[in-house]
Amino acid sequence: MNGNAWKMRRLVVAVAAVLCWLGDVGSSARGQEPEKVQSEGIDSNDVFYKHIHLSRFVVSTQSNNPELKEVPVPISTMSGKELRQTTATNVVDAIATQPGVSQITTGGGIAKPVIRGLGYNRIVTVVDGVRQEGQQWGDEHGIEVDGAAVNAVEIIKGPASLLYGSDAMAGVLILKSAGIAPTGEVRGNVSTEYQSNNGLWGYSAFVEGNQHGLVWNARWSQKGAHEYQNRYDGYVPGSQFNERAVAGLLGLNRDKGFSHLRLSWYNTQLGIIEGERDTTTGALLGDDEAPMYAANLPFQRVTHYKAVWDNAYYLPAGKVSATVAYQQNQRQEYEESADDYELYFQLHTLTYNATFTHTWKSGLKLTTGIGGMGQQSRNLGEEYLIPAYGLFDAGLFAMASQGFKRWTFSGGVRGDLRTLHSKELIDDGVLRFSDFQRDYEALTGRLGAVWNIRDGVALRANVSRGFRAPNLSELAANGVHEGTNRYEVGNADLKAEYSWQADLGADYSTQHLTAQIALFANHIDNYIFAHRTNEVLQAGTDTYRYTQGDARLMGFEVGIDAHPIHSLHIGTNFAYVDAQQLHQPASSRYLPLTPPANWKTDVKWEITHSGKHLNHIFVAAEADHYFAQNHYYEAYGTETRTPKYTLVNISAGCDILVKGHKRAELYLTVQNLLDAAYQSHLSRLKQTDINVVTGQQGVYNMGRNIGVKVVVPLSFKSYTP
């Protein structure tokens, strides 16, 4: 028996022991009546999460959600209505408005989520019930998701390795598409939007139906934008993008369960912002007098195919579910010619998940499962940055929750194995990448409790163990990363990251006031990051090497939401994270790409709820203040200080009624009303060339932006019951 087989055997024995113990605890209470499950209108996205304690509550903005009272980990949510009221160039841009959530950006079209100071492969993004697998290791690689198809969002803050294994150290971003139509109905919607700063036009059409449990839907979306602009840089060459997406579902719903097949295709073409300037005028190279929608060289083209088969069968006191998905991600970069790519990554991913849930009369709920994935990545271009590789991982987990009067306890354990195999590449007689294999294993878990002291007052505590294996870029990168304008060098000796995080929170809620505070402390062994060096491996290109060390992150989020009268909402929240590398001198003490403290205040007045022609009219204003980031990774000029700035946003919206029926939703927003010139500390463009005329370094973020969005609901003839 080989080493991996022995490791898997030990993990199986450990999980089996936990299952036996949990079974003994609940054996005296068996025989609970089956849960009532609607055969129609089931949201297939909820299959894997509905009975899992971390994220099983329904997305809702209401603070009195009964399920939310039992969750010990910090979770933020956004409803479909909130997403529609937000002007954003991509879905991560919209989600980054949540406390403790930010984004690493490359212009207006590329954004990567950051949760409590951690990003990249430390966040798992779940779409259509499965983890989204593209090229998320890259700085200039965004999430391949049609924002128009996202109907709700859940954000789990903190290690979620118990459910997702490696890569969920920072948390999980769950993007949910629309649920299933009620039986006998055919309905849909069309939407369009326009943004003034970058000339963005977006369109989307959606239709769905349910004929006696035969369910289906289809969506088409398209979006395009020219270069964005600001007061200092004018138009920013390379920031234009175009996006298209098609998706559909076909499935069967029955009283005992359902089976759904989802297919999707996503394609985007994005310019690459290099930030190079004329040495005399300071103007950005490639700047045109008139903005262009078509991408100039260099640019990248990304295509993502996905098929998800989602199944569930309901038992008298539980459920069995299984999900299998295939994804293919193609990323091509064009530098010299729009017809011939220089770099081409092709990634194939097969993911699988199976869970079993049982609930006893005593209220003890047990969930067990297995999940993992296999990957094959190939280099099909003439240039190379990372080697071709194969990956396989598997994990077993068991978790349980139990309520006792005003207390709810929950926890679980998981075992994981991951194998990475890097393939050798000899380029022009020179060894570019070596053949090597790395095996990683981890035992992770979570233990938490919620004490509902009285109605509206609760305390939450949770301790989690997280795990992340290094990705191939960190282990073996060797080449110029054109999208980042730097030469990257991996480190094959990197160890896996392991973390311990403690969370403590308190909630207070009355009819007119809601307040929350969430504190966290996170210790990470072997934290991996890239930093600049003084080496010159290619002329005119900075060299970055991957290294690691022990890190400590601490911070909190606090929020207050007041309704002094029914129609008036006043909210404020503050988020702070301090991220340090331990036992280091001042120049390398603070971790790169740590978001600054953020204080946001908003006021919303709902003018009417029962108008004859205009309904749910509201006006709102928001001040979003980012404090100066004086804690940055200074060594070798990797980062520089970022000054403070404040963004003022206003918005308004309403429903348009015709003969008492809603015929459209209309939203108007103005972002950055005062046209502030600023640079986000998490903008990758901040460290590009210096303008020799003004002395300012890097490219600035988007200036004032006016957005208009219209959503028209559609209702067709219903099927005969």
C-alpha positions in Angstrom: 0.0 0.0 0.0 1.5 3.4 -1.0 1.9 6.5 1.1 -1.2 8.2 -0.2 -3.4 5.2 0.4 -2.2 5.0 4.0 -3.0 8.7 4.4 -6.5 8.3 3.0 -7.1 5.3 5.3 -6.1 7.3 8.4 -8.5 10.1 7.3 -11.4 7.7 6.7 -10.8 6.1 10.1 -10.8 9.6 11.8 -14.0 10.7 10.1 -15.7 7.3 10.8 -14.9 7.7 14.5 -16.6 11.1 14.6 -19.6 9.7 12.8 -19.9 6.8 15.3 -19.8 9.3 18.2 -22.4 11.6 16.6 -24.6 8.6 15.9 -24.5 7.5 19.6 -25.4 11.0 20.7 -28.5 11.1 18.6 -29.6 7.5 18.6 -32.1 7.9 21.3 -34.0 10.5 19.3 -34.4 8.7 16.0 -37.6 8.6 14.1 -38.3 12.3 13.4 -41.1 13.1 10.9 -39.8 14.0 7.4 -39.1 17.6 6.7 -41.8 19.3 4.6 -40.2 19.9 1.2 -42.0 21.7 -1.7 -41.6 19.8 -4.9 -41.9 23.0 -6.9 -39.9 26.2 -6.7 -36.8 24.5 -5.2 -33.6 26.5 -5.7 -31.1 24.0 -7.0 -28.3 26.2 -5.8 -29.4 25.3 -2.2 -28.8 21.6 -2.7 -25.3 21.5 -1.2 -26.0 24.2 1.5 -29.5 23.8 2.7 -28.8 21.4 5.5 -25.2 22.6 6.2 -25.1 24.8 9.2 -22.6 27.4 7.8 -24.8 28.8 5.1 -28.2 27.1 5.2 -30.2 30.2 5.9 -32.1 31.9 3.0 -30.6 35.1 1.8 -32.5 37.9 3.3 -32.0 41.4 4.4 -34.3 40.9 7.3 -32.5 40.8 10.7 -35.2 38.5 12.2 -34.4 35.6 10.0 -34.9 32.6 12.4 -32.1 30.5 10.8 -29.6 33.3 11.1 -29.9 33.2 14.9 -28.2 29.8 14.8 -25.2 30.6 12.7 -21.9 31.1 14.7 -19.8 32.4 11.8 -20.0 35.9 10.3 -22.1 35.9 7.1 -23.1 38.9 4.9 -25.9 38.7 2.3 -27.1 40.7 -0.7 -30.5 40.2 -2.2 -31.4 40.4 -5.8 -33.0 43.8 -5.2 -29.8 45.2 -3.6 -27.7 43.9 -6.5 -30.1 45.6 -9.0 -29.8 48.9 -7.2 -26.0 48.8 -7.3 -24.0 50.2 -10.3 -21.0 48.1 -10.9 -18.8 47.0 -13.8 -18.6 43.4 -12.6 -20.2 41.3 -9.9 -17.2 41.5 -7.5 -17.4 45.3 -7.8 -21.0 45.1 -6.4 -20.2 42.7 -3.6 -17.2 44.8 -2.4 -19.7 47.2 -0.8 -20.2 44.7 2.1 -18.3 45.3 5.4 -15.0 43.4 5.5 -15.1 42.7 1.8 -12.9 44.5 -0.8 -11.4 43.9 -4.2 -8.1 43.7 -6.0 -8.7 45.6 -9.2 -7.0 46.0 -12.6 -9.0 48.8 -14.2 -12.8 48.6 -14.4 -13.2 45.1 -15.9 -11.1 42.9 -13.6 -11.7 42.4 -9.9 -10.8 39.7 -7.4 -12.6 39.4 -4.0 -10.8 40.0 -0.7 -12.3 39.0 2.6 -10.7 40.4 5.8 -7.4 41.1 4.0 -7.1 37.7 2.3 -7.7 37.0 -1.4 -6.6 35.0 -4.5 -6.7 31.2 -3.9 -7.7 31.8 -0.3 -11.3 32.4 -1.3 -13.6 29.8 -2.9 -16.2 31.2 -5.3 -19.3 28.9 -5.6 -21.5 29.3 -8.7 -24.4 27.0 -9.6 -23.6 25.0 -6.5 -20.0 24.2 -7.4 -16.7 25.9 -6.9 -15.7 28.1 -9.8 -12.3 27.0 -11.2 -10.5 29.3 -13.7 -7.1 30.9 -13.4 -7.8 32.6 -10.1 -4.1 32.6 -9.2 -3.4 35.4 -11.6 -3.4 39.1 -10.7 -5.2 40.1 -13.9 -7.6 37.2 -13.9 -11.2 38.0 -12.8 -14.1 35.7 -12.0 -15.8 34.2 -15.1 -19.4 35.0 -14.1 -22.3 36.8 -15.8 -23.2 39.4 -13.2 -26.8 39.7 -14.6 -27.4 36.1 -13.7 -26.5 36.5 -10.0 -29.8 36.8 -8.0 -28.4 36.7 -4.5 -25.1 36.5 -2.7 -23.8 34.9 0.6 -20.4 35.7 1.9 -18.9 33.4 4.6 -16.1 35.2 6.4 -13.4 33.1 7.9 -12.0 29.6 7.3 -14.5 27.3 5.6 -12.2 24.4 4.9 -14.7 22.1 6.7 -17.0 22.3 3.7 -14.7 23.1 0.9 -11.3 21.8 1.7 -8.2 23.7 0.4 -8.5 27.3 -0.7 -11.3 28.4 1.6 -9.1 29.9 4.3 -10.5 33.4 3.9 -14.0 32.5 3.3 -16.5 31.6 0.6 -18.3 33.7 -2.0 -21.6 32.0 -2.9 -23.3 33.5 -6.1 -26.8 32.2 -6.5 -28.8 32.3 -9.8 -32.6 32.6 -10.0 -34.7 29.9 -8.3 -37.1 27.6 -10.0 -40.4 29.1 -11.3 -43.7 28.1 -9.5 -45.6 25.3 -11.1 -47.7 26.3 -14.1 -45.9 29.5 -14.8 -43.8 30.9 -17.6 -42.1 34.2 -16.7 -38.9 36.2 -17.2 -37.4 39.6 -17.5 -35.3 41.8 -19.7 -32.9 44.4 -18.4 -30.5 47.1 -19.8 -28.1 49.5 -18.2 -25.8 52.4 -19.2 -22.8 53.9 -17.4 -21.5 57.3 -18.5 -17.8 57.1 -17.5 -16.8 54.2 -19.6 -19.8 54.1 -22.0 -20.9 50.7 -20.6 -23.9 49.2 -22.3 -25.4 46.0 -20.8 -28.3 43.8 -21.9 -29.8 40.6 -20.5 -32.9 38.5 -21.2 -34.2 35.7 -19.0 -37.1 33.3 -19.3 -38.1 30.3 -17.2 -41.0 27.8 -16.9 -42.4 24.9 -14.8 -44.8 22.4 -16.4 -45.9 19.9 -13.7 -42.3 19.7 -12.4 -40.5 19.8 -15.8 -38.5 22.9 -15.2 -36.3 25.0 -17.5 -34.8 28.4 -18.0 -32.5 30.3 -20.4 -30.5 33.5 -20.2 -28.6 35.6 -22.7 -26.4 38.6 -21.6 -24.0 41.0 -23.3 -22.0 43.9 -22.0 -19.4 46.3 -23.4 -17.4 49.3 -22.3 -14.7 51.6 -23.7 -11.8 53.0 -21.6 -12.7 54.6 -18.3 -11.5 58.0 -17.4 -10.4 60.2 -14.5 -9.2 63.8 -13.9 -5.5 62.9 -13.9 -5.1 60.3 -16.6 -7.9 61.1 -19.1 -8.9 57.9 -20.8 -7.0 54.8 -19.6 -5.8 52.7 -22.5 -6.5 49.0 -22.2 -9.4 49.3 -19.7 -12.1 48.5 -22.3 -13.8 45.1 -22.3 -16.6 43.1 -23.9 -18.5 40.3 -22.4 -21.1 37.7 -23.6 -22.8 34.9 -21.8 -25.4 32.2 -22.4 -26.9 29.8 -19.8 -29.7 27.3 -19.5 -31.3 24.8 -17.1 -33.4 21.7 -17.8 -34.6 19.5 -14.9 -37.3 17.5 -13.1 -38.8 18.3 -9.7 -40.7 15.7 -7.8 -41.9 15.3 -4.2 -39.0 13.0 -3.4 -36.3 15.2 -4.9 -35.1 16.7 -8.1 -32.5 16.5 -10.9 -31.2 19.6 -12.7 -28.7 20.0 -15.5 -27.2 23.5 -16.0 -25.1 24.5 -19.0 -23.3 27.8 -19.4 -20.9 29.6 -21.7 -19.1 32.8 -20.8 -16.7 34.8 -23.1 -14.9 38.1 -22.4 -12.3 40.1 -24.2 -10.3 42.5 -22.0 -7.7 45.0 -22.7 -4.5 44.8 -20.7 -3.5 48.0 -18.9 0.3 48.4 -18.9 0.5 51.9 -17.4 3.5 52.9 -19.5 3.9 56.7 -20.1 5.5 59.0 -22.5 8.8 60.2 -21.0 8.2 63.7 -22.2 4.5 64.5 -21.8 3.7 61.9 -19.0 0.6 60.7 -21.1 -0.3 57.1 -21.0 1.0 55.3 -24.1 -1.7 54.1 -26.4 -4.1 57.0 -25.4 -6.5 57.9 -28.2 -8.5 61.1 -28.4 -11.7 59.2 -28.8 -12.5 56.2 -26.6 -12.6 52.7 -28.2 -14.8 49.7 -27.4 -12.6 47.4 -29.4 -9.5 46.2 -27.5 -6.1 47.4 -28.7 -3.0 45.2 -28.3 -2.2 43.8 -25.9 -5.5 42.1 -24.8 -6.7 38.8 -23.4 -9.7 36.6 -24.3 -11.3 34.3 -21.8 -13.8 31.6 -22.5 -15.4 29.4 -19.8 -17.6 26.4 -20.4 -19.5 24.7 -17.5 -21.9 21.8 -17.1 -23.4 21.0 -13.7 -25.6 18.0 -12.9 -27.4 18.6 -9.6 -29.4 15.9 -7.8 -31.2 15.5 -4.4 -33.4 12.8 -2.9 -35.4 13.5 0.2 -35.6 10.9 3.0 -38.1 10.6 5.9 -35.7 12.6 8.1 -33.0 13.9 5.8 -31.6 14.2 2.4 -29.0 12.7 0.0 -27.5 15.0 -2.6 -24.9 14.7 -5.3 -23.4 17.2 -7.7 -21.0 16.6 -10.6 -19.6 19.4 -12.7 -17.2 19.8 -15.6 -15.5 23.2 -16.4 -13.2 24.2 -19.2 -11.4 27.5 -18.9 -9.5 29.0 -21.9 -7.3 32.0 -21.4 -5.4 33.5 -24.3 -3.2 36.6 -24.4 -2.5 38.5 -27.6 0.6 40.8 -27.7 1.8 41.3 -31.3 -1.1 40.3 -33.4 -4.9 40.1 -32.8 -5.0 36.8 -34.8 -2.2 34.9 -33.0 -2.1 34.3 -29.3 1.3 34.2 -27.5 0.0 32.6 -24.2 -2.8 30.1 -24.0 -3.8 28.3 -20.8 -6.4 25.5 -21.1 -7.7 24.2 -17.8 -10.1 21.2 -17.4 -11.8 20.6 -14.1 -14.1 17.9 -12.8 -15.6 18.5 -9.4 -17.8 16.1 -7.3 -19.7 16.5 -4.1 -22.0 14.1 -2.3 -23.7 14.7 1.1 -26.1 12.9 3.5 -28.1 14.8 6.1 -30.2 13.3 8.9 -32.1 15.1 11.7 -33.3 13.5 14.9 -36.3 14.5 17.0 -34.0 16.0 19.6 -33.0 18.5 16.9 -29.5 17.0 16.4 -28.6 17.5 12.7 -25.8 15.5 11.2 -24.3 16.1 7.8 -21.6 13.9 6.2 -20.1 14.1 2.8 -17.3 13.7 0.3 -16.0 16.2 -2.2 -13.0 17.0 -4.4 -11.8 17.7 -7.9 -9.4 16.7 -10.6 -7.7 19.1 -12.9 -5.5 19.1 -16.0 -3.9 22.3 -17.3 -2.1 22.6 -20.6 0.1 25.3 -22.2 -1.0 25.7 -25.9 0.8 29.0 -26.7 4.3 30.0 -27.6 5.0 31.6 -24.3 4.9 30.0 -20.8 4.4 31.3 -17.3 3.5 28.2 -15.3 4.0 24.5 -16.3 1.3 22.2 -17.4 0.1 20.2 -14.4 -2.3 17.7 -13.0 -4.2 18.0 -9.7 -6.3 15.6 -7.7 -7.8 16.1 -4.3 -10.4 14.4 -2.1 -11.9 15.2 1.3 -14.3 13.6 3.8 -16.2 15.6 6.4 -18.8 15.3 9.1 -20.5 18.1 10.9 -23.4 18.4 13.4 -25.5 21.0 15.1 -27.7 20.8 18.2 -29.9 23.3 20.0 -30.6 23.5 23.7 -33.2 26.2 24.6 -31.3 29.4 23.9 -28.1 27.7 22.9 -27.0 26.3 19.5 -23.8 24.3 19.2 -22.2 23.2 15.9 -19.0 21.9 14.6 -17.3 19.3 12.5 -14.1 17.7 11.2 -12.7 17.2 7.7 -9.7 15.3 6.2 -8.1 16.3 2.9 -5.5 15.0 0.5 -4.2 16.9 -2.5 -1.6 15.9 -5.1 0.0 18.3 -7.6 2.1 17.0 -10.5 4.1 19.6 -12.5 5.2 18.5 -15.9 8.6 19.1 -17.4 9.1 21.6 -20.2 12.3 22.1 -22.3 12.2 25.3 -24.4 14.8 25.8 -27.1 17.1 23.3 -25.3 16.7 25.0 -22.0 14.9 23.4 -19.0 12.1 25.8 -18.3 10.1 23.8 -15.9 11.0 20.7 -13.9 9.0 17.6 -13.3 8.0 17.3 -9.7 5.1 16.1 -7.5 3.9 17.5 -4.2 1.4 15.9 -1.8 -0.5 17.8 0.9 -2.8 16.6 3.6 -4.7 18.4 6.3 -7.1 17.8 9.2 -9.4 20.8 9.6 -12.6 21.6 11.5 -14.8 24.1 13.2 -16.5 24.5 16.6 -18.9 27.2 17.4 -21.8 28.3 19.6 -24.6 30.9 19.6 -26.3 32.1 22.7 -29.6 33.9 22.2 -29.6 35.7 25.5 -33.1 37.0 24.8 -35.1 38.0 21.7 -33.0 40.3 19.6 -29.8 39.8 21.6 -27.3 37.1 20.7 -23.6 36.3 21.2 -21.6 34.2 18.7 -18.3 32.4 19.1 -16.4 30.2 16.7 -13.0 28.6 16.2 -11.9 27.3 12.8 -8.9 25.5 11.4 -8.1 26.4 7.7 -5.9 24.9 5.1 -4.5 25.9 1.6 -2.1 24.0 -0.6 0.2 26.2 -2.8 -0.9 26.7 -6.4 1.3 26.0 -9.4 2.1 29.7 -9.9 3.5 30.0 -6.4 5.4 26.7 -6.8 6.8 26.9 -10.3 6.1 30.3 -12.1 9.1 31.2 -14.4 8.5 33.9 -16.9 7.1 37.3 -17.8 3.5 37.8 -16.7 2.5 40.2 -19.4 -0.8 41.2 -17.7 1.2 42.3 -14.6 4.3 43.6 -16.3 6.6 41.6 -14.0 8.8 38.5 -14.1 7.5 35.9 -11.6 9.6 33.2 -10.0 8.0 30.4 -8.1 9.4 28.4 -5.1 9.0 24.6 -5.3 9.8 24.3 -1.6 6.7 26.1 -0.4 4.7 24.5 2.4 1.0 24.4 2.7 -0.7 27.2 4.7 -2.5 26.4 7.9 -4.6 28.8 10.0 -6.3 29.1 13.3 -9.1 31.7 13.4 -11.2 32.8 16.4 -14.4 34.8 15.9 -16.5 36.6 18.4 -19.7 38.5 17.6 -22.7 40.2 19.2 -26.1 41.2 17.6 -28.7 43.5 19.0 -32.0 44.0 17.2 -35.2 45.9 18.0 -38.0 47.2 15.8 -36.1 50.4 15.0 -32.5 49.5 15.5 -30.1 46.7 14.5 -26.4 46.6 15.6 -23.7 44.0 15.0 -20.0 43.7 15.9 -17.7 40.9 14.7 -14.1 40.5 15.9 -11.6 38.1 14.6 -8.0 37.0 15.1 -6.3 34.8 12.5 -2.9 33.1 12.8 -1.5 31.6 9.5 1.5 29.4 9.4 3.5 29.5 6.1 1.6 32.5 4.6 2.6 32.7 0.9 3.0 36.0 -1.0 5.0 37.5 -3.9 7.4 40.4 -3.3 9.6 42.5 -5.5 13.4 41.9 -5.6 16.4 43.8 -6.9 17.1 41.1 -9.5 16.9 41.9 -13.3 15.9 38.7 -15.1 14.6 40.6 -18.1 15.4 44.2 -19.0 12.6 46.7 -18.2 10.6 44.2 -16.1 10.5 44.0 -12.3 11.2 40.6 -10.7 8.9 39.1 -8.1 9.6 36.0 -6.1 7.2 33.9 -4.0 8.1 33.4 -0.4 6.4 32.6 2.9 6.4 33.3 6.6 4.1 33.2 9.6 1.4 35.9 9.7 -1.2 37.3 12.1 -4.4 39.1 11.0 -6.7 40.9 13.5 -9.6 43.1 13.0 -13.3 43.8 13.3 -16.5 44.9 11.6 -19.2 47.0 13.4 -22.5 48.2 11.9 -25.6 50.1 13.0 -28.8 50.2 11.0 -31.5 52.6 12.4 -35.1 53.1 11.3 -36.3 56.1 13.4 -39.5 56.1 11.2 -40.7 53.5 8.8 -39.6 55.3 5.7 -36.2 56.5 6.8 -33.1 54.3 7.0 -29.7 55.4 8.5 -26.8 53.0 8.4 -23.1 53.1 9.2 -20.4 50.5 9.3 -16.7 50.4 10.0 -14.2 47.6 9.0 -10.6 47.3 10.0 -7.9 44.7 9.5 -4.3 44.7 10.6 -2.2 42.1 8.7 1.4 41.5 9.8 4.2 39.0 9.0 5.7 37.9 12.3 9.4 38.3 13.3 10.2 40.7 10.4 11.8 44.2 10.3 9.6 47.2 9.7 10.1 47.2 5.9 8.6 43.8 5.5 6.4 43.6 8.5 3.0 44.3 6.9 1.5 41.9 4.3 1.0 43.2 0.8 -2.4 44.2 -0.5 -4.0 44.8 2.9 -7.1 46.9 2.6 -7.2 50.1 4.7 -9.8 50.9 7.3 -13.1 51.8 5.8 -16.1 53.8 7.2 -19.3 53.9 5.3 -22.5 55.9 6.1 -25.7 55.9 4.1 -29.1 57.4 4.4 -32.2 56.2 2.4 -35.6 57.7 2.3 -38.5 55.5 1.0 -40.9 58.1 -0.3 -43.9 55.9 -1.0 -44.9 52.3 -0.9 -48.3 52.5 -2.5 -48.3 54.9 -5.4 -50.7 54.7 -8.3 -48.2 54.9 -11.2 -44.8 55.0 -9.3 -44.3 52.7 -6.3 -41.4 52.1 -3.9 -39.8 55.4 -4.7 -36.6 56.0 -2.8 -33.6 58.4 -2.7 -30.3 57.6 -1.0 -26.9 59.1 -0.3 -23.7 57.5 0.8 -20.3 58.6 2.0 -17.6 55.9 1.7 -14.3 57.0 3.5 -11.1 55.0 3.1 -8.4 55.9 5.7 -4.8 56.2 4.7 -2.9 52.9 4.5 0.3 53.6 6.3 1.0 49.8 6.9 2.4 48.4 3.7 5.1 46.1 2.4 7.9 48.6 1.8 10.8 46.3 1.1 12.3 46.6 -2.5 9.5 49.1 -3.3 6.9 46.4 -3.5 4.2 48.8 -2.2 3.9 52.5 -1.3 1.7 54.5 1.1 -1.9 55.2 0.0 -3.5 58.5 1.1 -7.0 58.8 2.4 -10.0 59.6 0.2 -13.8 59.8 0.4 -16.3 58.8 -2.3 -19.8 60.3 -2.3 -22.6 58.4 -4.1 -26.3 59.1 -4.6 -29.1 57.0 -6.0 -32.8 56.9 -6.6 -35.2 54.3 -7.9 -38.8 53.3 -8.3 -41.2 50.7 -9.7 -43.4 51.8 -12.6 -47.0 50.6 -12.5 -49.5 50.2 -15.3 -53.1 49.4 -14.2 -51.9 48.3 -10.8 -49.2 45.9 -12.1 -45.5 46.4 -12.0 -44.2 46.9 -15.5 -40.6 48.0 -14.8 -37.9 48.8 -12.2 -35.9 52.0 -12.8 -32.7 52.9 -11.0 -30.4 56.0 -11.3 -27.0 56.3 -9.5 -24.1 58.7 -9.5 -20.9 57.2 -8.2 -18.0 59.4 -7.1 -20.3 62.4 -7.3 -17.5 64.9 -6.5 -15.2 63.3 -9.1 -12.5 62.6 -6.6 -9.1 61.6 -8.1 -8.0 58.6 -6.0 -6.1 55.3 -6.0 -7.3 52.3 -4.2 -4.5 50.6 -2.2 -5.7 47.3 -3.8 -5.4 48.6 -7.3 -2.6 46.8 -9.2 -2.2 49.9 -11.4 -1.0 52.0 -8.4 2.6 50.7 -8.8 2.9 51.4 -12.6 5.0 54.2 -14.2 5.5 57.7 -12.7 4.1 60.7 -14.6 7.2 62.8 -15.1 5.2 66.0 -15.5 3.0 65.7 -12.4 5.3 63.4 -10.3 2.3 61.1 -9.6 2.9 57.4 -9.8 0.5 54.9 -11.2 -3.0 55.0 -12.8 -5.9 56.4 -11.0 -9.3 54.8 -10.5 -12.5 55.7 -12.3 -13.9 59.3 -11.9 -17.6 60.3 -11.7 -19.9 57.7 -13.2 -23.6 58.1 -13.8 -25.6 54.8 -14.2 -29.1 54.1 -15.4 -30.7 50.6 -15.1 -34.1 49.3 -16.2 -35.5 45.9 -15.4 -38.8 44.8 -17.1 -40.5 41.7 -15.7 -42.4 39.5 -18.2 -45.3 37.1 -17.6 -46.5 34.7 -20.3 -49.5 32.4 -20.5 -49.4 29.8 -17.8 -49.6 26.1 -18.4 -52.9 24.4 -17.6 -52.6 22.8 -14.2 
